[in-house]
Amino acid sequence: MKNFAKLALFYSFSFIIIFFAALLIRILSSWVDMARLIPVTVSPGEDLTDIAWRALPAAVYLSILISLSYAARKNITIPGSMLGIIILASIFTGGFSLGISRAEALKAVLNPVNPIKSGPGLILSRSESSIILLRESSEIRGPRIVSFPQEPLIYQGIPLGPNNAIISLPPLPLGGDIPWFIHSIDIDMNINGMELKNRFKESYYNFAAYAFSLILLLGSLRFLLELSQWPLANIFLGALVFRGIMALEVFLNSREITALVDTFLAGRAPLMLISPLVLCSLGILLILYTLMSRIARPGRRRISDD
């Protein structure tokens, strides 16, 4: 029981520290964007609650990964560590989500000047480069025409993503040089954070089902942290797998995939439960695999609780 108490304390501090660190980074990022961008309707003035929702996935993923690594290094039993982390993650995720929803009355983090509201044709320029928006200013990430020095006008239909035009074009703001791998993680965290927010606003039961199924899948990956004798290698492997699960979230929550899975289920399950069912099924299969592999190899060093 002593190890489980330490695990609970370790997870609690990890979740809180990671959440507020991610929150602070996103607030600072918003301030930087405000200093670099022309204030349009969608970019400035993000509320603190929106930033907090976007920071929540980082706390969920990283706290579970670090806690699983801690449990492996402290030789805490696999069933006990997985169960404890899943329960702790569910409590903290639900509690922080409830707290964020109660903070809707907080003032905006940023107080920008009056935003520019314009129809199609708004020109954003920096140095000798220009962007002409083809939709209203509220859709700044929509189709646009880009002009670079010594280059003909280029149509860019999808600003986000690598290799999305004839030449490599930076996303707004102009001059962004963030590697695409890091940028893609930020995009997926934003999408997953908004998914948690939308489910919480729609129904607490839908949110609970989705959050628990995601946590169950993440918590079932304890075996990854024991594949190698090098803890750092195990954490690196776990981080790659967790990144894949983050992308799987975005994939399952897309409208096209939800509709495709719904055709196989023939309407037997609500659309909002399709993603939780898939994530929960994967988590259960991984838990069964972990337990069965332990039973099938009795000669292997047993992990015992203090």
SVG drawing of the C-alpha trace seen along z (x, -y; Angstrom):
<svg xmlns="http://www.w3.org/2000/svg" viewBox="-30 -49 49 69">
<polyline fill="none" stroke="black" stroke-width="0.4" points="0.0,0.0 3.0,-2.3 3.9,-2.2 0.3,-2.9 0.2,-5.9 3.5,-7.2 2.0,-6.5 -1.1,-8.5 1.0,-11.4 3.3,-11.2 0.5,-11.3 -1.3,-14.1 1.8,-16.4 2.6,-15.3 -0.9,-16.1 -1.1,-19.5 2.4,-20.6 1.9,-19.6 -1.5,-21.1 -0.5,-24.5 2.8,-24.4 0.8,-23.7 -1.7,-26.5 1.1,-29.0 2.8,-28.1 -0.4,-28.6 -1.1,-31.9 2.4,-33.1 1.9,-31.8 -1.3,-33.8 0.5,-36.9 3.2,-36.3 0.6,-35.8 -1.1,-39.0 2.2,-40.9 2.8,-39.4 -0.7,-39.2 -3.1,-41.8 -6.1,-41.5 -8.8,-39.6 -11.8,-38.0 -10.6,-34.4 -7.1,-34.9 -7.0,-37.3 -9.1,-37.3 -9.1,-33.6 -10.8,-33.0 -8.9,-31.4 -11.3,-28.5 -10.6,-27.8 -6.8,-27.8 -7.4,-25.5 -9.4,-23.0 -6.5,-22.9 -4.0,-22.3 -6.0,-19.4 -4.9,-16.7 -1.2,-17.4 -1.8,-16.9 -3.8,-13.7 -1.3,-12.1 2.0,-13.1 0.9,-12.4 -0.2,-8.9 3.0,-8.2 5.2,-9.5 3.2,-7.7 3.4,-4.4 7.2,-4.8 7.3,-5.5 5.3,-2.4 7.6,-0.3 10.7,-1.6 9.2,-1.1 8.2,2.5 4.5,1.9 2.3,4.7 1.0,4.3 -2.8,4.8 -2.6,2.5 -0.6,-0.2 -2.9,-0.2 -6.0,-0.3 -4.7,-3.0 -3.5,-5.2 -6.8,-4.8 -8.8,-5.7 -6.6,-8.7 -6.6,-10.0 -10.4,-9.7 -10.8,-11.6 -8.4,-14.4 -9.7,-14.7 -13.3,-14.9 -12.4,-17.3 -10.4,-19.7 -13.0,-19.6 -15.7,-20.5 -13.5,-23.3 -12.8,-24.7 -16.5,-24.6 -17.3,-26.6 -14.7,-29.2 -16.6,-30.3 -17.3,-33.6 -13.7,-34.5 -12.6,-37.5 -10.6,-36.9 -6.9,-36.5 -6.2,-39.1 -7.8,-42.4 -7.0,-43.3 -8.0,-46.3 -11.3,-46.1 -10.9,-43.3 -11.0,-43.8 -14.2,-42.5 -14.0,-42.2 -15.4,-40.2 -13.4,-38.4 -10.4,-40.3 -8.8,-41.4 -5.0,-41.8 -2.5,-40.8 1.0,-41.9 4.4,-41.6 7.6,-43.0 7.1,-42.2 4.9,-39.1 1.1,-39.4 -1.9,-37.1 -5.3,-37.8 -8.1,-36.1 -10.8,-34.6 -13.3,-34.3 -14.4,-36.5 -11.9,-37.6 -13.4,-35.1 -12.1,-32.3 -8.4,-33.3 -7.3,-29.7 -9.5,-29.3 -8.4,-29.5 -6.2,-32.4 -3.8,-33.8 -0.2,-34.3 2.3,-36.6 6.0,-36.3 8.7,-38.6 9.9,-37.5 7.1,-34.8 3.8,-34.7 0.6,-34.7 -0.1,-31.2 -3.5,-29.8 -3.4,-28.0 -6.6,-26.1 -5.5,-24.5 -3.0,-26.6 -2.3,-23.9 -0.1,-20.8 3.2,-20.1 3.6,-20.3 0.2,-22.0 1.1,-24.2 3.6,-24.5 6.3,-25.8 6.6,-25.5 4.4,-28.2 4.5,-29.2 1.2,-29.2 0.0,-32.5 1.7,-34.4 4.2,-34.8 7.7,-33.6 6.7,-30.7 9.5,-28.2 8.1,-25.6 8.8,-22.0 5.8,-20.3 6.1,-17.4 5.8,-19.8 3.1,-21.8 1.1,-18.7 1.1,-17.7 -0.2,-21.2 -2.9,-20.9 -4.0,-17.4 -4.0,-18.6 -6.2,-21.6 -8.6,-19.3 -8.8,-16.8 -9.2,-19.5 -12.1,-21.0 -13.6,-17.5 -13.5,-17.1 -15.1,-20.6 -17.9,-19.9 -18.7,-16.5 -18.8,-18.1 -21.1,-20.9 -23.4,-18.4 -23.7,-15.8 -21.6,-14.9 -22.3,-11.2 -20.9,-11.4 -17.8,-13.2 -17.3,-10.6 -17.6,-7.7 -15.1,-9.3 -12.6,-10.4 -12.7,-7.0 -12.3,-5.0 -9.3,-7.2 -7.7,-6.9 -8.4,-3.1 -6.5,-2.8 -3.6,-4.9 -3.4,-3.2 -3.3,0.3 0.1,-0.5 2.1,0.3 3.8,3.2 5.5,0.7 7.5,-0.6 9.1,2.8 10.1,3.9 13.7,2.8 16.2,2.7 16.7,-1.0 14.0,-3.2 14.8,-6.1 14.2,-3.9 10.9,-2.7 9.7,-6.2 10.7,-7.2 8.7,-4.2 5.8,-5.0 5.8,-8.6 5.7,-7.5 2.7,-5.2 1.0,-7.9 1.5,-10.2 -0.2,-7.6 -3.2,-7.4 -3.5,-11.1 -3.7,-11.0 -6.1,-8.0 -8.4,-10.3 -8.5,-12.8 -9.1,-10.1 -12.0,-8.5 -13.7,-11.8 -13.8,-12.9 -17.2,-13.0 -16.3,-10.7 -14.9,-7.9 -17.8,-8.2 -20.3,-7.9 -18.4,-4.9 -18.3,-3.0 -22.0,-3.9 -22.8,-2.0 -21.2,1.1 -23.1,0.8 -26.3,0.1 -27.4,-2.5 -27.1,-0.1 -25.1,-2.7 -25.3,-6.5 -22.8,-8.4 -21.2,-10.0 -20.4,-6.6 -18.6,-5.2 -15.2,-6.7 -15.5,-5.6 -16.4,-2.1 -13.4,-1.8 -11.0,-3.2 -12.4,-1.1 -12.2,2.1 -8.6,1.5 -7.8,0.8 -9.5,4.0 -7.7,6.1 -4.3,4.6 -5.1,5.3 -6.0,8.9 -2.8,9.2 -0.7,7.9 -2.3,10.2 -2.2,13.3 1.5,12.7 2.3,12.6 0.5,15.8 2.1,17.5 5.6,16.7 5.7,17.7 9.4,18.0 9.9,14.3 10.8,12.0 7.6,11.2 6.9,7.6 5.7,7.5 4.2,4.7 5.9,3.7"/>
</svg>
